[in-house]
Amino acid sequence: MVVGILASLKAGAAYVPQDGRVTRPVALKHILATTRARLVLTQSDVPVALPSGQTSLDIDSFMDQCEDFAPVNVDVPPERGCYVLFTSGTTGMPNGVVVTHANVVNLLHSEPGDLGIRPGTVVGQILSIAFDMAAWEILGCLTHGGTLLIRGDDIEETARRVDVLVATPTILASLDPDRCERVRTVAVAGEPCPRPLADSWARTKTFYNGCGPTEVTIVNTMQAHRPDADLLTIGKPLSNNTVYVLDEVGRPCPIGEIGEMWAGGDCVSAGYLANPDLNAARYAPDPFLGGGRMMFRTRDLARWTPDGQLEHFGRTDDQVKIRGFRVELDSVSAVLEQVPGCTRAVTLKLDSRTLVAFVQPATVDPEAARRAVAETLPYYCTPEVVYPVPELPMTSRGKIDKRLLTDLARNKENAG
């Protein structure tokens, strides 16, 4: 599929990466309708059920049949879309983020976003192509003349043979740094990184801890961590980027005060495809840079340290990370509420790998509810358990009491 990505870019098109083994037919239909994609590139070993009338091409079969390929040289403006990455949405359907060539180049061709990749550097390609960090692996490697090593089923076997490794903390935790002697540079993002994990890799490697949602081009902050550092931070804004830590009315917070992060500068993507309402909610004119620039509301909480780094404190909403993937809890609940008989649902994160859900009333079939999510959303969105209850508890403000339900779920887990 790397060939398909490069072919799309060479032709001047934006690519829309999806994992055919994970993307559900309902979501795929929505993605194709939103992007108005004229061609779907597939692989013969991963059959995909496409909507009627959709044109597809098996890349591997096509390449086997063709001996000569005409060269293509298309000039693409930097503001044109490089890729459209679909993230979880509150309606149960994913939202497409348009990331431009200028966005990508700003990360990949400045330090430390280039990760020191040069001709002869071997970079591991271990992440799903539907994850925006895979663009960091693939495009970051090839634009600098590196060698891309695409993994098979064994991630560690690949990791032991590369110089540069890009991963989520969950994936990195499954690897032994002592067995990855060749690795010299590691970059993690996608979810909070535990300090012990960072320390264990930083002892013998250059270790970068980064942060940034898809809408600000993979990562917009990075920090080279050392085991003797006082804090594990997400670092500083990368070149040509800015970060604003703002209070509830949009005023900059003093150093040391927690606020919400807004991202500005060249990292800010072109917005959500065909979704003006969501664009209005998450993007806004940048009052600090001006000049028609936009800034993006990340919904991450952070504070500035006295030496100008950012300390991360989680999110302001219910968008969470499960196994390194972004999951909008409301999107899971929206699917559950479409199950026959269900009048209300809430989805909770118990830990970095586990979701649970509560549905009302108690007559809802829990297995039918789990099956509905599994058939609609990627596998990592499916709750481990669905608990039917007569009525969901409420707080004094009339909202679902998620803290009470979380405690109930943990008690059930410990008892079971």
C-alpha positions, -999 to +999 in steps of 0.1 A: +000+000+000+030+023+003+032+021-035-004+033-037+003+062-014+032+073-034+013+069-067-015+090-054+008+118-044+028+116-077-005+120-096-013+151-076-041+135-056-047+134-018-047+099-004-073+086+021-057+057+041-079+030+055-071-004+069-093-029+049-092-053+078-107-029+103-129-004+084-165-014+086-187-012+055-209+015+070-180+037+078-163+030+044-195+040+026-195+073+045-158+079+038-163+073+001-193+096-001-176+124+019-144+123-002-162+116-035-133+092-042-131+082-078-108+052-072-101+028-044-067+012-043-068-023-028-046-053-023-056-088-036-048-104-002-072-081+017-106-083+001-128-052+007-166-050+002-171-018-017-204+000-024-220-008-057-206+011-086-173+020-069-142+016-090-113-003-074-079-015-084-057-042-068-023-026-068-003-058-067-022-075-095-020-043-116+018-041-111+022-078-121+004-072-153+021-040-164+057-038-175+061-002-183+048+028-164+047+063-178+064+089-156+042+115-140+052+149-130+024+170-115+031+204-098+010+205-066+004+238-047+015+235-010-020+244+002-034+213-016-044+183+004-017+157+009-040+132+028-074+130+044-073+112+077-106+101+092-110+103+130-138+092+152-169+115+153-196+122+178-223+111+154-209+076+151-194+084+117-157+095+112-146+130+103-121+136+075-092+160+084-076+176+053-038+178+059-019+198+033+015+194+017+026+225+035+015+210+068+034+178+062+066+195+049+067+217+079+070+187+102+092+165+081+118+190+070+126+207+103+144+195+134+135+175+154+105+165+132+129+150+106+141+126+133+176+128+119+167+106+089+192+107+061+202+084+032+212+050+047+189+054+078+165+025+082+131+034+095+105+010+107+070+010+092+050-007+120+018+014+123-015+011+105-017+033+075-050+046+088-031+062+117-016+096+109+017+087+126+022+062+097+027+092+075+055+102+097+071+068+092+066+066+055+069+101+042+095+111+068+117+083+057+113+085+019+116+123+016+150+121+033+162+092+012+160+067+040+152+030+038+117+019+049+114-015+065+078-027+064+069-050+092+053-085+090+034-100+119+063-096+143+068-060+153+099-067+175+116-085+146+113-053+126+122-030+155+155-049+160+166-040+125+159-003+123+176+029+133+145+050+138+113+039+154+080+058+156+054+043+179+026+047+204+036+041+240+014+010+240+033-005+212+067+006+226+058-011+259+056-044+241+093-041+230+125-046+249+150-017+244+179-041+252+169-063+222+166-032+199+203-024+200+204-009+166+176+017+173+192+051+179+161+073+178+126+067+191+096+090+188+063+084+206+029+102+205-007+093+202-013+088+240+003+098+273+036+081+278+044+066+312+076+080+327+092+046+334+087+036+298+103+069+286+132+065+310+139+029+299+144+039+263+160+073+269+189+056+287+204+043+255+184+061+227+175+096+216+139+096+229+113+121+218+079+125+235+054+143+213+019+155+213-007+167+187-040+156+173-045+148+137-058+183+130-023+198+138-003+174+116+008+143+136+026+162+163+031+199+169+053+197+201+082+174+209+108+170+236+140+151+237+137+133+271+165+124+294+162+100+324+176+126+347+150+153+337+127+166+364+096+161+343+085+141+313+069+169+292+055+171+256+082+198+249+079+230+229+061+239+197+080+228+166+094+251+140+068+276+126+042+264+151+028+280+182+008+268+212-015+290+233-026+278+268-058+297+272-085+301+299-122+297+294-126+331+279-096+328+256-070+347+276-034+334+279-028+316+312+001+326+334+031+302+336+022+273+358-016+276+354-035+249+337-055+258+306-067+245+273-042+242+244-048+259+211-024+252+183-014+278+157+011+282+129+020+260+100+008+228+117-029+238+115-046+216+089-071+228+063-101+216+084-127+189+083-139+178+049-175+188+041-182+197+077-186+234+082-203+232+116-174+212+131-149+235+115-166+265+132-165+247+165-128+236+165-110+262+143-109+299+149-091+330+135-057+333+153-058+366+172-021+363+181-006+357+147-033+375+127-030+378+090-059+354+083-042+325+101-063+299+119-057+282+152-071+248+164-088+239+197-070+207+208-091+202+239-059+191+257-051+206+291-016+218+297+005+244+315+038+261+307+068+253+329+092+281+338+117+269+312+091+271+284+080+235+281+045+221+281+032+197+308+002+177+297-028+171+319-053+151+298-083+162+278-112+184+284-137+162+267-145+125+263-122+118+234-098+092+246-070+069+235-075+031+234-045+011+223-031+042+208-062+050+187-084+080+191-119+070+202-148+095+206-168+079+234-199+097+222-196+080+188-197+046+205-227+057+226-244+070+195-242+035+179-254+018+211-284+041+212-295+028+178-298-007+192-335-017+194-350-009+228-320+013+239-330+048+250-297+060+265-261+049+265-228+060+280-193+047+272-164+049+296-127+043+295-114+020+323-078+019+312-056+023+281-070-008+266-105-012+279-139+004+272-171-004+290-206+008+283-239+012+302-272+011+284-308+016+295-333+001+301-322-033+316-341-052+288-314-042+261-296-072+248-259-066+258-245-089+231-266-073+204-253-040+216-216-050+214-222-066+180-237-033+167-206-014+176-183-041+162-201-040+129-201-002+126-168+010+142-132-002+142-125-030+166-108-008+192-141+010+197-160-021+209-167-021+246-153-051+265-186-053+284-220-037+280-240-034+312-278-030+309-293-010+338-329+002+345-319+038+344-286+057+341-278+077+373-276+115+370-257+142+387-273+172+404-270+191+372-290+165+352-260+150+335-251+113+335-230+105+366-200+090+348-179+089+380-204+067+397-207+045+367-169+042+364-167+031+401-195+006+394-177-008+364-145-012+383-163-030+411-179-053+386-146-060+370-129-068+404-158-090+414-159-109+382 
